[in-house]
Amino acid sequence: MDGVAEDEGETDRLLQTQGIHIIHHYPFTQCTEDSDWVVLEFLQALSQA
């Protein structure tokens, strides 16, 4: 799992350099089993930014 965390960190930094500052990571199973909730939570975070 360390490699995944390192890749996510690199990706986060790249996105931030492009002006994307709201970054949330969700477990795969949550995304596939409860995708409506994941999208709703993300949209709520965006609306508060």
N, CA, C and O atoms as a MOPAC input file, in Angstrom:
PM7 MOZYME 1SCF
protein

 N      0.80200 1    -1.19200 1     0.00000 1
 C      0.00000 1     0.00000 1     0.00000 1
 C      0.85400 1     1.27000 1     0.00000 1
 O      0.36300 1     2.33100 1    -0.38400 1
 N      2.09600 1     1.18700 1     0.41400 1
 C      2.93700 1     2.37800 1     0.44100 1
 C      3.08400 1     2.98400 1    -0.94000 1
 O      3.07700 1     4.20600 1    -1.08400 1
 N      3.21700 1     2.15200 1    -1.95000 1
 C      3.34600 1     2.66000 1    -3.30800 1
 C      2.11400 1     3.42600 1    -3.74700 1
 O      2.22000 1     4.42400 1    -4.45900 1
 N      0.94900 1     2.96400 1    -3.32700 1
 C     -0.29600 1     3.64300 1    -3.67900 1
 C     -0.33600 1     5.01800 1    -3.02900 1
 O     -0.68300 1     6.00300 1    -3.68100 1
 N      0.01300 1     5.09100 1    -1.75700 1
 C      0.00700 1     6.37400 1    -1.05200 1
 C      0.99500 1     7.34600 1    -1.69400 1
 O      0.69900 1     8.53300 1    -1.83900 1
 N      2.15700 1     6.84600 1    -2.07600 1
 C      3.14000 1     7.70900 1    -2.72700 1
 C      2.61200 1     8.21600 1    -4.06500 1
 O      2.77400 1     9.39100 1    -4.39400 1
 N      1.97500 1     7.32400 1    -4.84400 1
 C      1.40900 1     7.73300 1    -6.13300 1
 C      0.31300 1     8.77800 1    -5.93000 1
 O      0.23000 1     9.74400 1    -6.68700 1
 N     -0.53000 1     8.58700 1    -4.90800 1
 C     -1.58500 1     9.55200 1    -4.63400 1
 C     -0.98700 1    10.91200 1    -4.26100 1
 O     -1.48900 1    11.95500 1    -4.68100 1
 N      0.08300 1    10.89100 1    -3.47300 1
 C      0.73000 1    12.14200 1    -3.08600 1
 C      1.28000 1    12.87500 1    -4.29100 1
 O      1.15500 1    14.09500 1    -4.39300 1
 N      1.88400 1    12.14000 1    -5.19500 1
 C      2.42000 1    12.75600 1    -6.41400 1
 C      1.29200 1    13.31500 1    -7.27200 1
 O      1.39600 1    14.41900 1    -7.80600 1
 N      0.22500 1    12.55100 1    -7.39800 1
 C     -0.92100 1    13.00400 1    -8.18000 1
 C     -1.54900 1    14.23900 1    -7.54600 1
 O     -1.90400 1    15.18800 1    -8.24500 1
 N     -1.68600 1    14.22600 1    -6.21300 1
 C     -2.24500 1    15.39000 1    -5.51100 1
 C     -1.42000 1    16.63700 1    -5.78200 1
 O     -1.97000 1    17.70200 1    -6.06100 1
 N     -0.10600 1    16.50700 1    -5.70100 1
 C      0.76400 1    17.66800 1    -5.94000 1
 C      0.62400 1    18.16400 1    -7.37400 1
 O      0.59500 1    19.37200 1    -7.61000 1
 N      0.53900 1    17.26000 1    -8.32000 1
 C      0.36900 1    17.64700 1    -9.72000 1
 C     -0.94800 1    18.38800 1    -9.91500 1
 O     -0.98600 1    19.42600 1   -10.57500 1
 N     -2.01800 1    17.86500 1    -9.35000 1
 C     -3.31700 1    18.52700 1    -9.46600 1
 C     -3.28100 1    19.91500 1    -8.83700 1
 O     -3.83700 1    20.86400 1    -9.39000 1
 N     -2.63200 1    20.03600 1    -7.68700 1
 C     -2.54900 1    21.32700 1    -7.01300 1
 C     -1.77800 1    22.34600 1    -7.84300 1
 O     -2.12300 1    23.52700 1    -7.84100 1
 N     -0.75000 1    21.91300 1    -8.54600 1
 C     -0.01600 1    22.85200 1    -9.40500 1
 C     -0.87900 1    23.33500 1   -10.56400 1
 O     -0.59800 1    24.37500 1   -11.16000 1
 N     -1.93200 1    22.57900 1   -10.88300 1
 C     -2.84200 1    22.95500 1   -11.96100 1
 C     -4.05600 1    23.72100 1   -11.43300 1
 O     -4.98600 1    24.00800 1   -12.18600 1
 N     -4.04500 1    24.05400 1   -10.12700 1
 C     -5.11800 1    24.85100 1    -9.55600 1
 C     -6.25200 1    24.05300 1    -8.94200 1
 O     -7.26100 1    24.62800 1    -8.53000 1
 N     -6.10400 1    22.74800 1    -8.87300 1
 C     -7.13900 1    21.90800 1    -8.26500 1
 C     -6.72700 1    21.66400 1    -6.81800 1
 O     -5.75600 1    20.95900 1    -6.54500 1
 N     -7.48400 1    22.25900 1    -5.89300 1
 C     -7.08500 1    22.19400 1    -4.49400 1
 C     -8.00800 1    21.34600 1    -3.63900 1
 O     -7.67300 1    21.04100 1    -2.49500 1
 N     -9.15400 1    20.95900 1    -4.16100 1
 C    -10.05700 1    20.08700 1    -3.41700 1
 C     -9.83800 1    18.66900 1    -3.92400 1
 O    -10.23200 1    18.31700 1    -5.03700 1
 N     -9.20500 1    17.87100 1    -3.08400 1
 C     -8.87600 1    16.49800 1    -3.45600 1
 C     -9.29800 1    15.59300 1    -2.31200 1
 O     -8.84700 1    15.75800 1    -1.17800 1
 N    -10.15400 1    14.65000 1    -2.61100 1
 C    -10.59400 1    13.67300 1    -1.61400 1
 C    -10.35500 1    12.28500 1    -2.17900 1
 O    -10.58800 1    12.03400 1    -3.36100 1
 N     -9.89100 1    11.39600 1    -1.33100 1
 C     -9.67600 1    10.00800 1    -1.73400 1
 C    -10.71700 1     9.14300 1    -1.04500 1
 O    -10.95800 1     9.28200 1     0.15400 1
 N    -11.32700 1     8.25900 1    -1.80400 1
 C    -12.34500 1     7.35800 1    -1.28300 1
 C    -11.94000 1     5.92900 1    -1.58400 1
 O    -11.33700 1     5.65600 1    -2.62200 1
 N    -12.26700 1     5.01700 1    -0.68700 1
 C    -11.97500 1     3.60400 1    -0.94400 1
 C    -12.74300 1     3.11100 1    -2.17500 1
 O    -13.85800 1     3.55800 1    -2.44300 1
 N    -12.14400 1     2.20500 1    -2.90000 1
 C    -12.74000 1     1.65500 1    -4.11500 1
 C    -14.13000 1     1.09600 1    -3.84800 1
 O    -15.06500 1     1.36000 1    -4.60300 1
 N    -14.26500 1     0.32300 1    -2.77500 1
 C    -15.56800 1    -0.29700 1    -2.50600 1
 C    -16.63200 1     0.75900 1    -2.21500 1
 O    -17.78600 1     0.59100 1    -2.61000 1
 N    -16.26900 1     1.82300 1    -1.54500 1
 C    -17.23600 1     2.88600 1    -1.28000 1
 C    -17.67300 1     3.54800 1    -2.58800 1
 O    -18.84500 1     3.88200 1    -2.76100 1
 N    -16.73600 1     3.73100 1    -3.48900 1
 C    -17.05700 1     4.34700 1    -4.78400 1
 C    -17.97800 1     3.46100 1    -5.61300 1
 O    -18.86300 1     3.96100 1    -6.30800 1
 N    -17.77500 1     2.16600 1    -5.54300 1
 C    -18.59200 1     1.26700 1    -6.35600 1
 C    -19.91900 1     0.92100 1    -5.69100 1
 O    -20.92200 1     0.72600 1    -6.37900 1
 N    -19.93800 1     0.84400 1    -4.36200 1
 C    -21.15200 1     0.43800 1    -3.66600 1
 C    -22.02900 1     1.61200 1    -3.25100 1
 O    -23.23500 1     1.44500 1    -3.07100 1
 N    -21.44800 1     2.78700 1    -3.09800 1
 C    -22.20400 1     3.94500 1    -2.62700 1
 C    -21.78000 1     5.19300 1    -3.40100 1
 O    -21.46900 1     6.23000 1    -2.81500 1
 N    -21.77500 1     5.07300 1    -4.71300 1
 C    -21.25500 1     6.15100 1    -5.55800 1
 C    -22.09400 1     7.42200 1    -5.44700 1
 O    -21.55100 1     8.52400 1    -5.53000 1
 N    -23.39600 1     7.29000 1    -5.26400 1
 C    -24.23100 1     8.48900 1    -5.12700 1
 C    -23.78400 1     9.32900 1    -3.93800 1
 O    -23.70500 1    10.55400 1    -4.03200 1
 N    -23.49400 1     8.67500 1    -2.82600 1
 C    -23.04300 1     9.38700 1    -1.63000 1
 C    -21.69100 1    10.05200 1    -1.86600 1
 O    -21.47700 1    11.18800 1    -1.44300 1
 N    -20.78100 1     9.35500 1    -2.53600 1
 C    -19.44700 1     9.90600 1    -2.80700 1
 C    -19.57000 1    11.17100 1    -3.65300 1
 O    -18.92300 1    12.17700 1    -3.36200 1
 N    -20.38900 1    11.12500 1    -4.68900 1
 C    -20.57600 1    12.29400 1    -5.55300 1
 C    -21.22800 1    13.42900 1    -4.77300 1
 O    -20.81000 1    14.58000 1    -4.89400 1
 N    -22.24600 1    13.12100 1    -3.97400 1
 C    -22.91900 1    14.14300 1    -3.18300 1
 C    -21.95200 1    14.81500 1    -2.20600 1
 O    -21.95300 1    16.03900 1    -2.07500 1
 N    -21.14000 1    14.03000 1    -1.53200 1
 C    -20.17000 1    14.59600 1    -0.59200 1
 C    -19.16400 1    15.49700 1    -1.30900 1
 O    -18.81700 1    16.56900 1    -0.81200 1
 N    -18.70200 1    15.06100 1    -2.47000 1
 C    -17.75700 1    15.86100 1    -3.23400 1
 C    -18.39200 1    17.16700 1    -3.69300 1
 O    -17.76500 1    18.22200 1    -3.60200 1
 N    -19.61700 1    17.11100 1    -4.18100 1
 C    -20.29400 1    18.31800 1    -4.63100 1
 C    -20.53700 1    19.28100 1    -3.47300 1
 O    -20.46000 1    20.49600 1    -3.65400 1
 N    -20.82500 1    18.75800 1    -2.30400 1
 C    -20.99500 1    19.61300 1    -1.13200 1
 C    -19.67200 1    20.31000 1    -0.77100 1
 O    -19.66100 1    21.49200 1    -0.42800 1
 N    -18.57500 1    19.57400 1    -0.85200 1
 C    -17.25900 1    20.16800 1    -0.58600 1
 C    -16.96500 1    21.25900 1    -1.61000 1
 O    -16.43400 1    22.31200 1    -1.25500 1
 N    -17.30000 1    21.02100 1    -2.86300 1
 C    -17.08400 1    22.03000 1    -3.90600 1
 C    -17.90800 1    23.28100 1    -3.65700 1
 O    -17.42900 1    24.39600 1    -3.86600 1
 N    -19.13400 1    23.10200 1    -3.21500 1
 C    -20.00500 1    24.26400 1    -3.01700 1
 C    -19.55900 1    25.11900 1    -1.84700 1
 O    -19.91800 1    26.29400 1    -1.76500 1
 N    -18.78400 1    24.54700 1    -0.94200 1
 C    -18.30200 1    25.29000 1     0.21800 1
 C    -16.93900 1    25.94800 1    -0.03800 1
 O    -16.45600 1    26.73400 1     0.77600 1
 N    -16.34000 1    25.61700 1    -1.16500 1
 C    -15.00300 1    26.14700 1    -1.48100 1
 C    -15.05900 1    27.58500 1    -1.94200 1
 O    -14.02200 1    28.17600 1    -2.24500 1

